[in-house]
């Protein structure tokens, strides 16, 4: 079963995870902005996206590509400051059709945010968000930044890829 990694990235965390996954698996990697990013050529997909303003950043690309990806096995990883849970699941629910969400295997990864690397606009919106955030730890992270990048956190994705690849090997025997 041949697969590929398709990602979008705003500040580099998602791209770094995509590269790590590619290094571990040998799968080709495509930025969804690239003209060569054609998911129809692959049997299974690994899709990666940051969460940006409570939405999946590559949601428009996914919706545009639904016809060519909806019947394929999909591992979907998100990268954000938010841990796995209800809040993150709600943002994904707001980004994709329900039937699509039901067919993906989601893995939540934690990212990195360095305030000095953000655009002026993003820094201002984070300050506003921090003022409204009732969680003191999340508020602090929104203002001061965070770095949760961890290569070992891709292990569940690697395991899923290996399952997809071994299921094809078994079915072709």
N, C-alpha and C positions, 0 to 999 in steps of 0.2 A: 504494500500500500504506500503510495508516494504522497508525501505531505509537504506543506510549506508554511512559513510563518509570515503573517501580514500584520503590520503594526502601524499605529500613528503615535506621534510623540510631540509634546509641546516643549518640554524643557530637558528631555534626554533620559529620564528614568525608564520609560517604557522601551525606548530603543536599546538601552543597556541590557534590560532583561531579554529582549528579543535576540540580541547578539549572544548572550550567555546560553540561551536555549539552542540557538543555531550551532554554537561551538560544541555543545554536549551531544547533539543529535545528528549533525551534518545536514539538517534541513535548510533549504534556501530561505533567505529573508528578503522581504519586500516592504518598503514603506508604501502605504496605500496611496500616496501622492505620485508614486512612480508610474509611468505609462506601462511598464512591464508587469505591473501588479495584477495578474489575471488569475483569479482563484479557480476558474473553470478547468484548469490544467491539472488539478490535484485531487486525490481521493479523499484526503482529510486536511483540515486547516487548523492552524493555531492562530487565533486572532488576539492581538494585544492592543489595549487602549488605556490612556489615562482617564481618570474622572476629572472633568474640567467644569467648574460651576455646576456641580451636581448632575452632570450628564456625561455619558460616554462620548469621548471626543470623536471616535470614528463612526458614530451612529449613522451619519448620512451616507458614508461609503458602504456600510453594511446594508442599509435599506436599498441603496442603488444596486447592490450585488446580490440581493436575496435570491433571485431566480437561479443564479449559478452556485449558490452556497447552501441553500436551505435543506437539501437532502444529503448533505455530507456530514460525517462526524466532525464536530467542532469543539476544540478546547478554547475557551475564551478566558483570557486573563486581564484583569483590571489592575491599574496601579494608582494608588492614592495614599493620602495620609490616613484615611479612615480604615479601621480594621474590618474584617469580614463581619457581616451582621445585617440587621434590619435596615439601618440607614443606607448602607451600600446597596443592598438588594433593591431598595426602593428607587434608587437612582438608576439602576439597570432597568427595572420595570418601566420607568418613565422614558427610557431611551429606545426600547425595542418592542416589537409585537410579542404578545404572550406566547404564541405558538413557537416563535424563534427561541425565546428564553427556555422553553421546556425541552428543546433539543440540544442545548449546549451544556458542556461541562465547565462550570465557572471556577476559576481559582483567583482569589484575591491576593495581590501582592502589595506590600507597602513600599512607598516611593521615597523621594527626596524632594525637599523644597528649600532652596536657598534664597531668602528675600532679596539679596543683592543681585541675583540673576533674573529676577522677575521684571516684567515691564512695569512702568510706572502705574498703568491702569490696574494690572493684577495686584500690585502691592496695595493700592487704595481699596480695592474690593475686598482683599483679605483683611484689612484693618476694620472695615465695616462689618464683615462677617464675624471677626473676632469679638467685636463689641456686642454682637447679638448672640454669640455662642454661650450657652449656659454651662458647658463643660469647661472647667478651668484649665485642664491639661490641653484640651483641643484648642482653646483660646490662645494659650501660650505658644503652642506649635504654629498656629496661624500667624502669630506676630513675629516669632523668633526663628521659625523654620524647623526642619527636622531632617533626619537621614536614617531611614529604615531599610535602605538598600542592603540586600543580603542574597548572595548568589545561591546559597543553600536552599532558599525558599522556592526555587524553581523545581525542586525534586518532585512534587506532585505532578507537575506538567510533564516532566521527563517520563515518569511512570505511566501516565496516560498515553503519551506518544508511543512508548514501548508496547503498551496493550494494543493500540491500534495496529501497529506494525506486526505484532505476533499473531493477532487475529487474522490478518491477511495471509500470513505464512501458513497458518493452520488450515484456512479455507482453500488454499491453493494446492494442498497435498492430496 
